[in-house]
Amino acid sequence: MPPELTIHQIERRELRSRWFIALLSLVMVMGLVATWLGLFAFLGVNSAYGTFDELVQEYFPETDAVDLRLPDLSEVSRIFTEDGTLLSELHDGRNSEPVQYDQIPDTIVYAILAAEDGDFFVHDGIDFESIFSAFIDNLQSDSTRGGSTITQQVIKKNFVGDELTIQRKITEALYAVELEQRFDKEQILEFYLNSVYFGSSAYGVKTASREYFEKPMDQLSIAEAATLAVIIRNPSENDPRREAERALMRRDDVIDLMARSEFITVEEAERAKAEPFVISPPSDFDSPADHVVAEVRRQLLNDPEFFFLGATNEERTQAIFGCPAEDEECEGGGGLQVFVTVDLDLQNKANELLQDWLPVPGEDFADERGAPTGAIAMVDNNTDAVMVMSSGLPFENEQFDLAVQGRRNPGSAFKPIALSAFLESGGSLQSYWDARSP
């Protein structure tokens, strides 16, 4: 991580920040004054003054009064068995696992800073050198790249949008400077690293590490961290699965930038570029108990017992699944850890029994009339905990769960249960009851 600043460096940064705000304001004022003088020639003093006042209000928003609170981030929810076995991950297209800044490895931080904002810990929200460099590059080539700092990217994504207007860019610049006065660098960078989109529904560096490399963050190599940094600029064009050649080329560019910024040595850069480009294939989580997961979701959304999740279906949905990926104004939600009492070993044995006794119609067993079905449910008599809820049917074939949703008369199948209860209470097999109606 970057070294801690001394008190003298902090004072110089604050002084530079004040000079920067003054310079930015002066430049924009000069432009508006020139516009005002031109208006005098056409509109007269009163009209020109009124128009100028409107321009000042439009282009110079009062940043002190603006709510620049960093939004709460959604988190993925998970369902576990009591022994910690993962049954399902719940989200609404925004797979996110925010972590604290000091939990993010240096390698990932350095790679993303090198790719997106090498002077992040030096500038005060805007990097004029980067903007000028991007302007020259865009003039000299057909491609375009921005000069926005990470702080500006946070402002654009969460506060001002991406409309291509001068007013928006000025507002973005002023808000970026103001944001850096309200939050320290680590707070802004933590929010960015946890919220930036990496494609494939992965938001944030922790989720992206698992999505593309099936590794925790602290196990990523320099080359793998650089690959993640490549994706940020354009997750579609730089998709390491579909555009492997392009992503590999950009990965090596980022590694060179890391060396140029002295985040790594030249020797480390050469070894990293020689590392094979290997990306894990996409994989959907295969739950070992889909019907159980479906029932948990149904109860969380509908059961009055979980009133604390929200009064409406919309509130509960957000509390469980977090924000939809396409809703940029939504914030928060998710992050639940739900534990169920189902015993997976017993559940699997119940499934096997039902599938052996009541095979599902298929190539080996065809029955146009339909096949008989059954269900097994088991509870712990001491705790009332549900241990098994099996319908014996594959979830992809039938989502209706006979074990909990079926309302069928048990008929004579219940007689052994009644007899067992009778015997446990002291009854005898030698007893008999007059079955005639009174």
Residue pairs with C-beta under 8 A, 6 or more apart in sequence:
1 102
1 106
1 109
2 121
2 185
5 13
13 124
16 124
17 124
17 177
17 180
17 181
20 124
20 125
20 126
20 177
21 177
24 126
24 173
24 174
24 177
25 60
28 59
28 60
28 170
32 52
32 55
32 56
32 59
35 52
35 55
36 48
36 49
36 51
36 52
36 55
39 47
39 48
39 51
39 52
40 48
42 48
43 51
58 167
59 166
59 167
59 170
59 171
60 170
60 174
61 171
61 174
61 175
63 174
63 175
63 177
63 178
64 178
66 159
66 175
66 178
68 159
68 175
68 178
68 179
68 182
70 154
70 158
70 183
70 187
70 188
70 191
71 158
71 331
71 332
72 331
72 332
73 96
73 98
73 191
73 194
73 195
73 203
73 204
73 331
73 332
74 91
74 94
74 96
74 203
74 322
74 323
74 330
74 331
74 332
74 333
74 334
74 335
75 96
75 97
75 98
75 322
75 333
75 334
75 335
76 89
76 90
76 91
76 95
76 96
76 97
76 207
76 322
76 334
76 335
77 89
77 90
77 91
77 320
77 321
77 322
77 334
77 335
77 336
77 337
77 338
78 86
78 88
78 89
78 90
78 336
78 337
78 338
79 86
79 87
79 88
79 90
79 293
79 296
79 338
79 339
79 340
80 86
80 87
80 337
80 338
80 339
80 340
81 87
81 339
81 340
81 341
81 342
81 343
81 344
82 339
82 340
82 341
85 288
85 344
86 285
87 287
87 288
87 289
87 292
87 293
87 296
87 340
88 285
88 287
88 293
88 296
89 95
89 285
90 297
90 320
90 321
90 334
90 336
91 201
91 321
91 322
91 334
92 317
92 321
92 322
92 323
92 324
92 325
93 201
93 324
93 325
93 326
94 201
94 203
94 322
94 323
94 324
94 325
95 201
95 202
95 203
95 207
95 211
96 194
96 195
96 203
96 204
96 207
96 322
96 334
97 204
97 206
97 207
98 194
98 195
98 204
98 206
99 194
99 204
99 205
99 206
99 217
100 190
101 186
101 187
101 189
101 190
101 193
103 217
104 190
104 193
104 205
104 217
105 217
105 218
105 220
105 225
107 220
107 221
107 222
107 225
108 193
108 205
108 209
108 217
108 220
108 225
108 228
109 189
109 193
110 225
110 258
110 261
110 263
110 264
111 222
111 225
111 226
111 228
111 229
111 254
111 258
111 263
112 193
112 205
112 225
112 228
112 229
112 232
113 120
113 121
113 150
113 261
113 263
114 226
114 229
114 254
114 257
114 258
114 260
114 261
114 263
115 226
115 229
115 230
115 232
115 233
115 254
115 257
116 150
116 153
116 229
116 232
116 233
117 127
117 130
117 149
117 150
118 257
118 261
119 127
119 129
119 130
119 149
120 149
120 150
120 151
120 185
120 189
121 185
123 149
124 177
124 180
125 149
125 151
125 152
125 173
125 176
125 177
125 178
125 179
125 180
126 149
126 151
126 152
126 173
126 176
126 177
127 147
127 149
130 147
130 149
131 147
132 147
133 147
134 145
134 146
134 147
135 147
137 143
137 145
138 144
138 145
145 233
148 156
148 172
149 176
150 188
150 189
150 192
151 176
151 179
151 180
151 188
152 172
152 173
152 176
153 192
153 196
154 176
154 179
154 188
154 191
154 192
154 195
155 172
155 175
155 176
155 179
156 162
156 172
157 195
157 328
159 175
160 168
160 171
160 172
160 175
161 168
162 168
179 188
180 188
193 204
193 205
194 203
194 204
194 205
194 206
195 203
195 204
196 203
196 204
196 205
196 232
197 203
197 232
197 235
198 204
198 205
198 207
198 208
198 211
198 212
198 228
198 231
198 232
198 235
199 231
199 235
199 236
199 239
200 211
200 212
200 235
200 282
201 211
201 325
202 208
202 210
202 211
202 212
205 217
205 228
206 216
206 217
208 228
208 231
209 215
209 216
209 217
209 220
209 224
209 228
210 216
211 280
211 282
212 224
212 227
212 228
212 231
212 240
212 279
212 280
213 220
213 224
213 279
213 280
214 280
215 224
220 228
221 272
221 275
222 255
222 258
222 264
222 268
222 269
222 271
222 272
222 275
223 251
223 255
223 272
223 273
223 275
223 277
226 251
226 252
226 254
226 255
226 258
226 272
227 240
227 247
227 251
227 277
227 279
229 254
230 238
230 240
230 247
230 250
230 251
230 254
231 238
231 239
231 240
231 247
237 243
237 246
238 246
238 247
238 250
239 247
240 247
240 248
240 277
240 279
241 279
241 281
241 282
244 277
244 279
247 277
248 277
251 277
252 273
255 264
255 269
255 272
255 273
256 269
256 273
258 264
258 269
259 265
259 266
259 268
259 269
264 272
287 293
288 344
288 348
289 342
289 344
289 347
290 395
291 389
291 390
291 391
291 395
291 399
291 401
291 403
292 340
292 342
292 347
292 389
294 395
294 399
294 401
295 389
295 401
295 404
296 338
296 340
297 320
299 305
299 306
300 306
300 309
300 316
300 320
300 338
301 313
301 316
301 317
301 320
306 316
309 315
309 316
309 319
309 320
310 316
310 317
310 318
310 319
318 330
318 332
318 333
318 334
319 333
319 334
319 336
320 333
320 334
320 336
321 333
321 334
322 332
322 333
322 334
322 335
323 330
323 331
323 332
323 333
323 334
324 330
340 386
341 380
341 383
341 385
341 386
341 387
342 386
342 387
342 388
342 389
343 387
343 388
346 378
346 387
346 388
347 387
347 388
347 389
347 390
350 376
350 378
350 388
350 390
350 392
351 390
351 392
353 376
353 392
354 374
354 375
354 376
354 390
354 391
354 392
354 393
355 392
357 374
358 371
358 372
358 373
358 374
358 392
359 365
359 371
360 371
360 393
360 394
360 397
361 367
361 370
361 371
365 371
373 391
373 392
373 393
373 402
374 391
374 392
374 402
375 389
375 390
375 391
375 392
375 401
375 402
375 403
375 406
376 388
376 389
376 390
376 392
376 403
377 386
377 388
377 389
377 390
377 403
377 404
378 386
378 387
378 388
378 389
379 385
379 386
379 387
380 387
388 403
389 401
389 403
389 404
390 403
391 398
391 400
391 401
391 402
391 403
391 406
392 402
393 402
400 406
402 408
423 429
